[in-house]
Amino acid sequence: MALFLGIHTLKENMGGGWSGYKKACEELGCKALHSYYNTEKGVGYCITEASSLDKAREAHEKAEVPFDDIFEV
């Protein structure tokens, strides 16, 4: 498993949010480890453990959490 960093522009409606994202990760065999928010800058970050970049992207899409970018760290 690898670690992936998701970068998000914060919007009023972030879909299912962190709880929905954690559930989507569980269903896809990933693990949502942590999220960080900087509301002053309007940016959010999340760390996900997944088998591939595609799985991390799929979890975001399943939870309806939009992202600017996701990359392996």
Residue pairs with C-beta under 8 A, 6 or more apart in sequence:
1 31
1 49
1 50
1 51
2 49
2 50
2 51
2 52
2 72
3 33
3 47
3 48
3 49
3 72
3 73
4 47
4 48
4 49
4 50
4 53
4 56
4 70
4 71
4 72
4 73
5 45
5 46
5 47
5 70
5 71
5 72
5 73
6 45
6 46
6 47
6 48
6 56
6 60
6 67
6 69
6 70
7 43
7 44
7 45
7 67
7 68
7 69
7 70
8 14
8 43
8 44
8 45
8 46
8 65
8 66
8 67
8 68
9 42
9 43
9 44
9 66
9 68
10 37
10 39
10 42
10 43
10 44
11 66
14 44
14 65
14 66
15 63
15 64
15 65
15 66
16 23
16 24
16 63
16 64
16 65
17 63
17 65
18 32
18 35
18 46
20 63
20 64
20 65
21 32
21 35
21 46
21 59
21 60
21 63
21 65
22 32
23 63
24 59
24 60
24 62
24 63
25 31
25 32
25 48
25 50
25 59
27 62
28 50
28 55
28 58
28 59
28 62
29 50
29 51
29 55
30 48
30 49
30 50
30 51
30 55
30 56
30 59
31 48
31 49
31 50
32 46
32 47
32 48
32 59
33 46
33 47
33 48
33 49
34 46
34 47
35 44
35 45
35 46
35 47
36 44
36 45
36 46
37 43
37 44
37 45
38 44
47 73
48 56
48 59
48 70
50 56
50 59
53 70
53 71
53 72
56 70
57 67
57 70
60 66
60 67
60 70
